[in-house]
C-alpha cells in the first residue's frame, strides 16, 4: 500500500521517528484522558449525570482549542519547541495526576473542571508545536507526505488511547482515577521521549528577530478580523462554513442525547451503558471512514455543494425515522449515518474553502474554521442540556435537529450552482 510505503520511508529518518513517537504518545494520552473525563462525568455510579454536566465537560475539552489555538503560534515562535514538548507534557502529567486525586476525593465539580481545563489548554501548544517542528526533521520533498500522514496517525493514536481507556476501566473495576493515571503515565512517556531530540533541533532559530509579544498578539487578533472580512466577500466559502457549523451542531446535540440514553434508558447498569456508548462511537467512526471513501466520488458526480445538500437532506429524513423509536439498534444505525453525513460535509467544506479563499488568507480562515467547528459542538451541548429530560428521550430535540438539517439542505440546494 502506498501509505505504508511512505510511512516506512519517513521512519528511516531518525529525528522524524523520534518526533513521531512524541506525537503518538501525546495524542494517545489525550485519548485516554478524554475518555476518562467522559466516563467519570456520565458513568460513575456515585454521580448523577445530567445533560448540563455533559455540556460542561464538552466545553472543558473543546473550548481551549478554539480560544487558545489562534494565539499558540505567537508563543511557539519564542519558545524552544523541544522544551514545549518536554515541559508541556510534564505539566500535563502532573495536572492529570492531580485530576485523579480530585476524582478520588469527590470534590466540587468546578474544581474538577478547572483541573481538566488546564490539561486540555496545554494540549493546544503541544499539537501546534508538533506541526511547527515537522519541517525541521523532514526535507522539502517528503514534507507533503509527512503532513498528510502524521495528523492521521495522531488521530488513530487518540482513538487507540480511547479504546485503551475503556479496557483499563474494565481491568481496574470501574476506577476512573486509575484511567486518569494511565493518561498521566503516557504524558510522562511523551515528555521523556522528547529528550531524544536536540534542544535546538526543532527551532525556532535564536537569531531570527520576532515582534514583541504584545504586538504579535495584537497582530494575530487583527489577522483574524481581516480573515473574517475576507470571508464575507467569499459567499461560497461562507455558506459552506455555515452548513458545516449546522451539521456539527446537530451532531453535538445528538451526541449528548446518545450519552444520556446509554446511561439511563438502555442499560441496567453503568457497565452496560458504557459498552453501548462504545458501540455508538465505533459505528459513528465507521461512518466517518466511509465518508472519506465515498465523498471524492460523490462530489465529482453531483458537485461539492450538491453533495453537501444531499447529505443534509438524507440526515433530515433518516435522523427522525431512526431516532424517534429511541431504541438501541436503530439509534446505532443513525449514529453511523450521522457520522457519515457530518464527515462528508466537513470534507466538502474543506474543499470549498481551499478553492474559493485567497491563499494569503487561507491560514486565517482555517483558524476561524477551527474555532467555529468546536464552538458549534459546545453550543449544541448547551442547547441539548436545556431540552433533554433525565433519561435522554426528547422527541422535540430530534424534530428540531431534523428541521435544521432540512433548512441546511434547502439553502445548499438553492445555491449549488453559484
C-alpha positions in Angstrom: 0.0 0.0 0.0 1.3 3.5 -0.8 0.6 4.8 2.6 2.5 2.1 4.4 5.4 2.5 1.9 5.5 6.3 2.5 5.5 5.8 6.3 8.3 3.3 6.1 10.4 5.8 4.2 9.8 8.5 6.7 10.5 6.3 9.6 14.0 5.8 8.3 14.7 9.4 9.3 15.9 9.3 12.8 14.7 12.6 14.0 11.3 12.2 12.3 10.9 8.9 14.1 11.7 10.5 17.4 9.2 13.4 16.9 6.6 10.9 15.6 7.0 8.9 18.9 6.3 12.1 20.9 3.2 12.7 18.8 1.8 9.2 19.2 2.4 9.1 22.9 1.0 12.6 23.5 -2.2 12.0 21.4 -2.6 8.5 22.8 -2.6 10.1 26.3 -5.2 12.7 25.1 -7.5 9.8 24.0 -7.1 8.1 27.4 -7.7 11.4 29.3 -10.7 12.5 27.3 -12.5 9.1 27.7 -11.6 9.1 31.4 -13.3 12.5 31.8 -16.4 11.4 29.8 -16.8 8.2 31.8 -16.4 10.0 35.1 -18.9 12.6 34.3 -21.5 10.3 32.7 -21.0 6.7 34.0 -19.6 7.0 37.6 -22.0 5.2 39.9 -21.6 7.9 42.6 -22.5 10.7 40.2 -25.9 11.6 38.8 -25.1 12.6 35.3 -27.1 15.4 33.7 -27.1 17.0 30.3 -25.7 20.1 31.9 -22.8 18.2 33.3 -22.1 16.7 29.9 -22.2 20.1 28.3 -19.7 21.4 30.9 -17.4 18.5 30.1 -17.5 19.2 26.4 -16.8 22.9 27.0 -13.7 21.9 29.0 -12.5 19.5 26.3 -13.1 21.8 23.3 -13.1 25.5 24.1 -9.3 25.7 24.8 -8.8 24.6 21.2 -11.0 27.4 20.0 -9.8 30.2 22.2 -6.1 29.4 22.7 -5.4 27.9 19.3 -5.0 31.0 17.1 -2.6 32.6 19.6 -0.5 29.5 20.3 1.8 30.1 17.4 2.9 33.5 18.7 4.4 31.9 21.8 5.8 28.9 19.8 7.9 31.3 17.8 9.6 32.4 21.0 10.0 29.1 23.0 12.2 26.1 22.2 9.7 23.6 20.7 11.6 20.7 22.2 11.1 22.3 25.6 7.4 22.9 24.9 7.1 19.1 24.4 9.2 18.3 27.5 7.7 20.8 30.0 4.2 20.8 28.4 3.9 17.0 28.8 5.5 17.0 32.3 2.9 19.7 33.3 0.1 17.6 31.9 1.3 14.5 33.7 1.3 16.4 36.9 -2.1 18.1 36.3 -3.6 14.7 35.3 -2.3 13.1 38.4 -3.9 16.0 40.3 -7.2 15.3 38.5 -7.0 11.6 39.6 -6.7 12.8 43.2 -9.7 15.1 42.7 -11.7 12.1 41.4 -10.8 10.0 44.4 -11.7 12.9 46.8 -15.1 13.6 45.0 -14.5 17.3 45.1 -16.9 20.0 43.9 -17.5 20.0 40.1 -15.9 23.4 39.5 -12.6 22.3 40.9 -12.6 19.1 38.8 -13.4 21.0 35.6 -10.7 23.6 36.4 -8.1 20.9 36.6 -9.3 19.3 33.4 -9.4 22.6 31.6 -5.7 23.2 32.5 -4.7 19.9 31.0 -6.6 20.4 27.7 -5.4 24.0 27.4 -1.7 22.9 27.4 -2.6 20.4 24.7 -3.1 23.1 22.1 0.5 24.3 22.4 1.9 20.7 22.1 -0.2 19.9 19.0 0.7 23.3 17.3 4.4 22.7 18.2 4.4 19.2 16.6 3.1 20.7 13.3 5.6 23.6 13.5 8.5 21.3 14.2 7.9 18.9 11.4 9.8 20.8 8.7 12.9 20.6 10.9 13.0 16.8 10.7 11.7 16.2 7.2 13.2 17.6 3.9 11.1 19.5 1.5 10.5 16.6 -0.9 8.9 14.5 1.8 7.1 17.2 3.7 3.8 16.9 1.9 3.6 13.2 2.6 4.6 13.8 6.3 1.9 16.5 6.7 -0.7 14.0 5.3 0.4 11.0 7.4 1.3 12.4 10.8 -2.0 14.1 11.8 -3.9 11.0 10.7 -1.6 8.8 12.7 -2.1 11.1 15.7 -5.9 10.8 15.4 -5.6 7.0 15.2 -3.4 7.1 18.3 -6.0 9.2 20.2 -8.7 6.6 19.1 -6.5 3.8 20.3 -6.0 5.6 23.6 -9.7 5.9 24.0 -10.0 2.1 23.5 -7.2 1.6 25.9 -9.1 3.7 28.5 -12.2 1.6 28.1 -10.2 -1.6 28.6 -8.3 -0.1 31.6 -11.6 0.9 33.2 -12.8 -2.7 33.0 -9.5 -4.1 34.4 -9.5 -1.5 37.2 -13.1 -2.4 38.2 -14.5 0.9 37.0 -11.9 3.1 38.7 -11.9 6.5 36.8 -8.9 7.6 38.8 -6.9 4.7 37.6 -7.7 5.6 34.0 -6.7 9.2 34.5 -3.4 8.0 36.0 -2.8 5.9 32.9 -3.2 9.1 30.8 -0.7 10.8 33.1 1.8 8.0 32.6 1.5 8.3 28.8 2.1 12.1 29.1 5.2 11.4 31.1 6.4 8.9 28.5 5.9 11.5 25.8 7.9 14.0 27.8 10.8 11.5 28.2 10.6 10.7 24.5 11.2 14.3 23.6 14.6 14.2 25.4 15.9 12.2 22.5 15.6 15.3 20.3 18.2 18.0 20.4 17.1 21.1 22.3 17.9 23.4 19.4 16.9 21.0 16.6 13.2 21.9 16.3 13.6 25.6 16.4 12.8 28.4 16.4 16.1 29.8 15.2 17.6 32.0 18.0 19.0 34.6 15.6 15.6 35.3 13.9 14.0 38.5 15.1 10.4 38.3 16.1 7.9 41.0 17.0 7.4 41.9 20.6 4.8 39.7 22.3 2.1 42.3 22.7 2.5 43.4 19.1 2.4 39.8 17.9 -0.8 39.0 19.9 -2.5 42.2 18.6 -1.4 41.3 15.0 -2.9 37.9 15.4 -6.2 39.4 16.5 -6.2 41.8 13.6 -5.4 39.0 11.3 -8.5 37.0 12.4 -10.6 40.1 11.9 -9.2 40.6 8.5 -9.9 37.0 7.6 -13.5 37.4 8.8 -13.9 40.4 6.5 -12.3 38.4 3.6 -14.8 35.6 4.2 -17.7 38.0 4.0 -16.7 38.6 0.4 -16.4 34.9 -0.4 -20.0 33.7 -0.3 -19.5 30.1 -1.3 -16.9 29.6 1.5 -19.2 31.4 4.0 -22.2 29.2 3.1 -20.1 26.0 3.3 -18.8 27.0 6.7 -22.4 27.8 7.8 -23.6 24.3 6.6 -20.6 22.7 8.4 -21.5 24.5 11.6 -25.1 23.4 11.4 -24.0 19.8 10.8 -21.6 19.9 13.7 -24.3 21.5 15.9 -26.7 18.7 15.1 -24.1 16.0 15.6 -23.2 17.5 19.0 -26.8 17.7 20.2 -27.5 14.1 19.3 -24.2 13.0 20.9 -25.4 14.3 24.2 -28.8 12.6 23.7 -27.0 9.2 23.0 -24.9 9.7 26.1 -28.0 10.1 28.2 -29.8 7.2 26.6 -26.8 4.9 27.1 -26.6 5.9 30.8 -30.3 5.8 31.8 -32.7 4.4 29.1 -31.0 1.4 27.6 -28.8 -0.2 30.2 -29.4 -1.8 33.6 -26.1 -0.7 35.0 -23.1 1.6 34.2 -21.0 -1.1 32.6 -23.7 -2.0 30.0 -24.3 1.7 29.3 -20.6 2.2 28.7 -20.5 -0.7 26.3 -23.4 0.7 24.4 -21.6 4.1 24.2 -18.5 2.4 22.9 -20.6 0.7 20.1 -22.1 4.1 19.2 -18.6 5.7 19.0 -17.4 2.8 16.9 -20.2 2.9 14.4 -20.0 6.7 14.1 -16.3 6.3 13.4 -17.2 3.8 10.7 -19.4 6.4 9.2 -16.5 8.9 9.2 -14.3 6.4 7.4 -16.9 5.6 4.8 -17.4 9.3 4.1 -13.7 9.7 3.4 -14.0 6.9 0.8 -17.3 7.9 -0.8 -17.1 11.8 -0.8 -14.5 12.3 -3.6 -16.6 10.2 -6.0 -19.9 11.6 -4.9 -18.7 15.3 -5.1 -17.3 14.7 -8.6 -20.7 13.3 -9.6 -23.1 15.9 -8.0 -20.8 18.8 -7.3 -19.3 19.6 -3.9 -22.2 21.8 -2.7 -24.8 19.4 -4.3 -23.3 16.5 -2.3 -23.4 18.6 0.9 -27.1 19.2 0.2 -27.8 15.5 -0.4 -26.1 14.6 2.9 -28.1 17.2 4.8 -31.4 16.0 3.1 -30.6 12.4 4.0 -29.9 13.3 7.6 -33.2 15.3 7.7 -35.1 12.2 6.7 -33.2 9.4 8.4 -32.5 11.0 11.7 -36.1 11.2 12.9 -37.0 7.9 11.3 -34.3 6.1 13.1 -34.1 8.2 16.3 -37.8 8.6 17.3 -38.2 5.0 18.5 -35.4 5.6 21.0 -34.3 2.0 20.6 -30.6 1.0 20.6 -30.4 -0.7 17.2 -31.9 2.0 15.0 -30.1 4.6 17.0 -26.8 2.9 16.3 -27.7 2.9 12.6 -28.5 6.6 13.0 -25.1 7.2 14.6 -23.4 5.7 11.6 -25.5 7.7 9.2 -24.8 11.0 11.0 -21.1 10.2 11.3 -21.1 9.7 7.6 -23.0 12.9 6.7 -21.1 15.1 9.2 -17.7 14.0 8.0 -18.8 14.2 4.3 -19.9 17.8 5.0 -16.6 18.6 6.6 -14.5 17.2 3.8 -16.6 19.1 1.3 -16.3 22.3 3.3 -12.5 21.9 3.4 -12.5 21.7 -0.4 -14.8 24.7 -0.9 -12.8 26.9 1.4 -9.5 25.8 -0.2 -10.9 26.6 -3.7 -12.5 29.9 -3.0 -10.4 31.7 -0.4 -7.3 33.6 -1.5 -4.1 31.9 -0.5 -2.9 34.9 1.5 -6.0 34.5 3.8 -6.3 30.7 3.9 -4.5 30.2 7.2 -6.6 32.8 9.0 -9.8 31.3 7.5 -8.9 27.9 8.7 -8.2 29.2 12.2 -11.7 30.7 12.2 -13.0 27.4 10.8 -11.4 25.5 13.7 -13.0 27.9 16.2 -16.4 27.6 14.6 -16.1 23.8 14.4 -15.6 23.5 18.2 -17.9 26.3 19.3 -20.8 24.8 17.3 -20.3 21.5 19.2 -20.2 23.1 22.6 -23.3 25.3 21.8 -25.2 22.2 20.7 -24.4 20.5 24.1 -25.7 23.6 25.8 -29.0 23.5 23.8 -29.4 19.8 24.4 -28.9 20.4 28.1 -31.9 22.7 28.1 -34.1 20.3 26.0 -33.3 16.8 27.2 -35.1 15.1 30.1 -33.1 13.0 32.5 -33.4 9.8 30.5 -32.5 11.4 27.2 -35.8 10.7 25.4 -36.7 14.0 23.7 -38.8 13.9 20.5 -38.6 17.7 20.5 -34.8 17.7 20.1 -34.9 15.1 17.3 -37.5 17.1 15.4 -35.6 20.4 16.0 -32.4 18.8 14.6 -34.3 17.3 11.6 -35.6 20.8 10.8 -32.0 22.2 11.0 -30.8 19.6 8.5 -33.7 20.3 6.2 -33.0 24.1 6.3 -29.4 23.4 5.5 -30.3 21.1 2.6 -32.7 23.7 1.1 -30.2 26.5 1.3 -27.4 24.5 -0.2 -29.5 23.1 -3.0 -30.7 26.5 -3.9 -27.1 27.8 -4.2 -25.4 24.7 -5.6 -24.8 26.3 -9.0 -23.3 29.6 -7.6 
